[in-house]
């Protein structure tokens, strides 16, 4: 009898507990009281990434210019160091883009003082021979990548092995902080900024700084031009603005090309191209 009474008491206690608790759906609407440790942000998980702007070079015969890509990178407080590391180590997605920095170059450290970033690279960085135009473009590649990661930075002081170097590869003075050159001087006049997959009827486009704001473009399959047209950027050179057009081709794989037509002879200049897949 004593054992039966005990079991009955436990059953009643369990029933009371279950009926006194609100349903699960109601509990989920209540704000939990966080403990002091739970209120502190933890370190980011390896799966967390951020789209980091990285600049590369492309030369279609008119001198090297800068082109931008966004690469997924780990979330970090050391944004400048991570951006420069990506610039030095990651391959561009576009087959036409390149980088002249020696692959063995490592980032020794980054320090920001005021509006100047001090970027210290390993001594391997000096082992390149790019010519004056390539060196100047590569230094702007560094400056644009750094200032994209940290917009408050206005100047980039290059250090090699912890010391200020007179020059990088023998042509450009690097004894003082470098700043962004004017966009019309160093950026590719026509950029394609479009996802690799487009739905028929969707818009594609990019940025441009071209004569009379006119961008020429086409979609090709092999040697056959399937669609072609002209679009206007929001501003003409030396200004720079967005441009766009609508894809209207059957589903399939294409090469999307965009360029500035030469005012002198109509030839294609500053061509940027991307493979794209069009879906229905």
BELWORA-V842226 format. One record per residue. N is the residue number from 0. PSI is psi in whole degrees, 0 to 359 (999 if undefined). OMEGA is omega as a letter, one per 40 degrees, with the letter a starting at -180 (none if undefined). D_LAST is the distance of its C-alpha to the last C-alpha in whole Angstrom. Layout:
n=N psi=PSI omega=OMEGA d_last=D_LAST
n=N psi=PSI omega=OMEGA d_last=D_LAST
//
This chain:
n=0 psi=318 omega=i d_last=76
n=1 psi=320 omega=a d_last=76
n=2 psi=321 omega=i d_last=73
n=3 psi=319 omega=i d_last=71
n=4 psi=320 omega=i d_last=72
n=5 psi=315 omega=i d_last=70
n=6 psi=320 omega=i d_last=67
n=7 psi=321 omega=i d_last=67
n=8 psi=320 omega=i d_last=67
n=9 psi=318 omega=i d_last=64
n=10 psi=314 omega=i d_last=62
n=11 psi=319 omega=i d_last=63
n=12 psi=317 omega=i d_last=62
n=13 psi=317 omega=i d_last=59
n=14 psi=317 omega=i d_last=58
n=15 psi=319 omega=a d_last=59
n=16 psi=318 omega=a d_last=57
n=17 psi=326 omega=a d_last=54
n=18 psi=337 omega=a d_last=55
n=19 psi=341 omega=i d_last=55
n=20 psi=139 omega=i d_last=52
n=21 psi=160 omega=i d_last=49
n=22 psi=158 omega=a d_last=46
n=23 psi=318 omega=a d_last=44
n=24 psi=324 omega=i d_last=41
n=25 psi=322 omega=i d_last=44
n=26 psi=326 omega=a d_last=45
n=27 psi=341 omega=a d_last=41
n=28 psi=347 omega=a d_last=42
n=29 psi=146 omega=i d_last=45
n=30 psi=119 omega=a d_last=45
n=31 psi=150 omega=i d_last=47
n=32 psi=115 omega=a d_last=50
n=33 psi=140 omega=i d_last=49
n=34 psi=160 omega=i d_last=51
n=35 psi=321 omega=a d_last=52
n=36 psi=326 omega=a d_last=51
n=37 psi=337 omega=a d_last=47
n=38 psi=348 omega=a d_last=47
n=39 psi=133 omega=i d_last=47
n=40 psi=136 omega=i d_last=44
n=41 psi=174 omega=i d_last=43
n=42 psi=146 omega=a d_last=42
n=43 psi=145 omega=i d_last=38
n=44 psi=158 omega=a d_last=37
n=45 psi=338 omega=a d_last=35
n=46 psi=345 omega=a d_last=32
n=47 psi=127 omega=i d_last=32
n=48 psi=165 omega=i d_last=31
n=49 psi=148 omega=i d_last=30
n=50 psi=112 omega=a d_last=28
n=51 psi=129 omega=i d_last=31
n=52 psi=124 omega=i d_last=31
n=53 psi=134 omega=a d_last=32
n=54 psi=142 omega=i d_last=33
n=55 psi=175 omega=a d_last=33
n=56 psi=149 omega=i d_last=34
n=57 psi=134 omega=i d_last=32
n=58 psi=112 omega=i d_last=34
n=59 psi=19 omega=a d_last=33
n=60 psi=357 omega=a d_last=37
n=61 psi=20 omega=a d_last=38
n=62 psi=152 omega=a d_last=39
n=63 psi=135 omega=i d_last=37
n=64 psi=164 omega=a d_last=35
n=65 psi=140 omega=i d_last=34
n=66 psi=142 omega=a d_last=30
n=67 psi=140 omega=i d_last=29
n=68 psi=158 omega=i d_last=27
n=69 psi=122 omega=a d_last=27
n=70 psi=136 omega=i d_last=28
n=71 psi=127 omega=a d_last=28
n=72 psi=156 omega=i d_last=32
n=73 psi=144 omega=i d_last=34
n=74 psi=128 omega=a d_last=36
n=75 psi=155 omega=i d_last=39
n=76 psi=337 omega=a d_last=42
n=77 psi=66 omega=a d_last=42
n=78 psi=321 omega=a d_last=39
n=79 psi=315 omega=i d_last=41
n=80 psi=318 omega=a d_last=42
n=81 psi=319 omega=i d_last=39
n=82 psi=316 omega=i d_last=37
n=83 psi=321 omega=i d_last=39
n=84 psi=317 omega=i d_last=39
n=85 psi=318 omega=i d_last=35
n=86 psi=323 omega=a d_last=36
n=87 psi=331 omega=a d_last=38
n=88 psi=334 omega=a d_last=37
n=89 psi=141 omega=i d_last=33
n=90 psi=143 omega=i d_last=31
n=91 psi=151 omega=i d_last=29
n=92 psi=322 omega=a d_last=25
n=93 psi=128 omega=a d_last=25
n=94 psi=341 omega=a d_last=27
n=95 psi=347 omega=a d_last=28
n=96 psi=157 omega=a d_last=30
n=97 psi=178 omega=i d_last=33
n=98 psi=140 omega=a d_last=36
n=99 psi=356 omega=i d_last=40
n=100 psi=136 omega=i d_last=42
n=101 psi=134 omega=a d_last=43
n=102 psi=336 omega=a d_last=41
n=103 psi=357 omega=a d_last=45
n=104 psi=135 omega=i d_last=45
n=105 psi=154 omega=i d_last=45
n=106 psi=114 omega=a d_last=45
n=107 psi=330 omega=a d_last=49
n=108 psi=161 omega=i d_last=49
n=109 psi=134 omega=i d_last=48
n=110 psi=137 omega=i d_last=50
n=111 psi=126 omega=i d_last=49
n=112 psi=113 omega=a d_last=52
n=113 psi=239 omega=i d_last=52
n=114 psi=18 omega=a d_last=49
n=115 psi=132 omega=i d_last=49
n=116 psi=128 omega=i d_last=47
n=117 psi=111 omega=a d_last=50
n=118 psi=113 omega=a d_last=47
n=119 psi=116 omega=a d_last=50
n=120 psi=157 omega=i d_last=48
n=121 psi=161 omega=a d_last=50
n=122 psi=342 omega=i d_last=52
n=123 psi=340 omega=a d_last=50
n=124 psi=337 omega=a d_last=48
n=125 psi=351 omega=a d_last=50
n=126 psi=69 omega=i d_last=50
n=127 psi=155 omega=i d_last=47
n=128 psi=92 omega=a d_last=48
n=129 psi=353 omega=a d_last=45
n=130 psi=166 omega=a d_last=47
n=131 psi=318 omega=a d_last=48
n=132 psi=318 omega=i d_last=44
n=133 psi=322 omega=i d_last=42
n=134 psi=315 omega=i d_last=45
n=135 psi=317 omega=i d_last=44
n=136 psi=322 omega=a d_last=41
n=137 psi=322 omega=i d_last=41
n=138 psi=323 omega=i d_last=43
n=139 psi=327 omega=i d_last=41
n=140 psi=316 omega=i d_last=38
n=141 psi=313 omega=a d_last=40
n=142 psi=314 omega=a d_last=41
n=143 psi=323 omega=i d_last=38
n=144 psi=317 omega=i d_last=37
n=145 psi=312 omega=a d_last=40
n=146 psi=339 omega=i d_last=39
n=147 psi=323 omega=i d_last=36
n=148 psi=325 omega=a d_last=37
n=149 psi=86 omega=a d_last=40
n=150 psi=338 omega=i d_last=40
n=151 psi=344 omega=i d_last=43
n=152 psi=133 omega=i d_last=44
n=153 psi=334 omega=a d_last=45
n=154 psi=150 omega=i d_last=47
n=155 psi=117 omega=i d_last=47
n=156 psi=118 omega=i d_last=50
n=157 psi=131 omega=i d_last=49
n=158 psi=144 omega=i d_last=52
n=159 psi=115 omega=a d_last=52
n=160 psi=32 omega=i d_last=54
n=161 psi=359 omega=a d_last=55
n=162 psi=150 omega=i d_last=57
n=163 psi=129 omega=i d_last=56
n=164 psi=144 omega=i d_last=55
n=165 psi=326 omega=a d_last=56
n=166 psi=160 omega=i d_last=53
n=167 psi=296 omega=a d_last=50
n=168 psi=21 omega=i d_last=50
n=169 psi=3 omega=a d_last=53
n=170 psi=331 omega=a d_last=52
n=171 psi=134 omega=i d_last=51
n=172 psi=121 omega=a d_last=53
n=173 psi=24 omega=a d_last=52
n=174 psi=344 omega=i d_last=55
n=175 psi=161 omega=i d_last=54
n=176 psi=139 omega=i d_last=51
n=177 psi=143 omega=i d_last=48
n=178 psi=166 omega=i d_last=46
n=179 psi=129 omega=i d_last=42
n=180 psi=163 omega=i d_last=42
n=181 psi=140 omega=a d_last=41
n=182 psi=320 omega=a d_last=37
n=183 psi=343 omega=i d_last=37
n=184 psi=329 omega=a d_last=40
n=185 psi=336 omega=a d_last=38
n=186 psi=150 omega=i d_last=34
n=187 psi=130 omega=a d_last=32
n=188 psi=332 omega=i d_last=31
n=189 psi=122 omega=i d_last=27
n=190 psi=137 omega=i d_last=25
n=191 psi=120 omega=i d_last=22
n=192 psi=88 omega=a d_last=21
n=193 psi=147 omega=i d_last=17
n=194 psi=159 omega=a d_last=15
n=195 psi=344 omega=i d_last=14
n=196 psi=128 omega=a d_last=11
n=197 psi=140 omega=i d_last=9
n=198 psi=139 omega=i d_last=6
n=199 psi=129 omega=a d_last=6
n=200 psi=353 omega=i d_last=9
n=201 psi=165 omega=i d_last=10
n=202 psi=145 omega=i d_last=14
n=203 psi=169 omega=i d_last=15
n=204 psi=208 omega=a d_last=19
n=205 psi=217 omega=i d_last=22
n=206 psi=154 omega=i d_last=26
n=207 psi=151 omega=i d_last=28
n=208 psi=87 omega=a d_last=32
n=209 psi=163 omega=a d_last=32
n=210 psi=130 omega=a d_last=34
n=211 psi=23 omega=i d_last=34
n=212 psi=18 omega=a d_last=31
n=213 psi=121 omega=i d_last=29
n=214 psi=129 omega=i d_last=26
n=215 psi=147 omega=a d_last=24
n=216 psi=162 omega=i d_last=21
n=217 psi=156 omega=i d_last=19
n=218 psi=126 omega=a d_last=16
n=219 psi=150 omega=i d_last=17
n=220 psi=105 omega=a d_last=17
n=221 psi=232 omega=i d_last=20
n=222 psi=359 omega=a d_last=23
n=223 psi=126 omega=i d_last=20
n=224 psi=117 omega=a d_last=19
n=225 psi=323 omega=i d_last=16
n=226 psi=142 omega=i d_last=16
n=227 psi=157 omega=i d_last=19
n=228 psi=185 omega=i d_last=21
n=229 psi=143 omega=i d_last=23
n=230 psi=157 omega=i d_last=23
n=231 psi=130 omega=i d_last=26
n=232 psi=164 omega=a d_last=27
n=233 psi=346 omega=i d_last=29
n=234 psi=148 omega=i d_last=32
n=235 psi=168 omega=i d_last=34
n=236 psi=146 omega=e d_last=36
n=237 psi=4 omega=i d_last=38
n=238 psi=170 omega=a d_last=36
n=239 psi=131 omega=a d_last=32
n=240 psi=170 omega=a d_last=29
n=241 psi=155 omega=i d_last=26
n=242 psi=158 omega=i d_last=23
n=243 psi=166 omega=i d_last=20
n=244 psi=172 omega=a d_last=17
n=245 psi=131 omega=i d_last=14
n=246 psi=130 omega=a d_last=11
n=247 psi=69 omega=i d_last=10
n=248 psi=158 omega=i d_last=9
n=249 psi=156 omega=i d_last=7
n=250 psi=141 omega=a d_last=5
n=251 psi=186 omega=i d_last=9
n=252 psi=136 omega=a d_last=12
n=253 psi=164 omega=i d_last=14
n=254 psi=117 omega=i d_last=17
n=255 psi=124 omega=a d_last=17
n=256 psi=143 omega=i d_last=21
n=257 psi=146 omega=a d_last=23
n=258 psi=172 omega=i d_last=26
n=259 psi=129 omega=i d_last=29
n=260 psi=130 omega=a d_last=31
n=261 psi=130 omega=i d_last=35
n=262 psi=343 omega=a d_last=37
n=263 psi=309 omega=a d_last=39
n=264 psi=5 omega=i d_last=38
n=265 psi=5 omega=a d_last=34
n=266 psi=157 omega=a d_last=33
n=267 psi=124 omega=i d_last=30
n=268 psi=152 omega=i d_last=32
n=269 psi=53 omega=a d_last=31
n=270 psi=134 omega=i d_last=27
n=271 psi=134 omega=a d_last=25
n=272 psi=153 omega=a d_last=22
n=273 psi=138 omega=i d_last=19
n=274 psi=136 omega=i d_last=17
n=275 psi=153 omega=i d_last=13
n=276 psi=127 omega=i d_last=10
n=277 psi=130 omega=i d_last=7
n=278 psi=163 omega=a d_last=4
n=279 psi=999 omega=none d_last=0
//
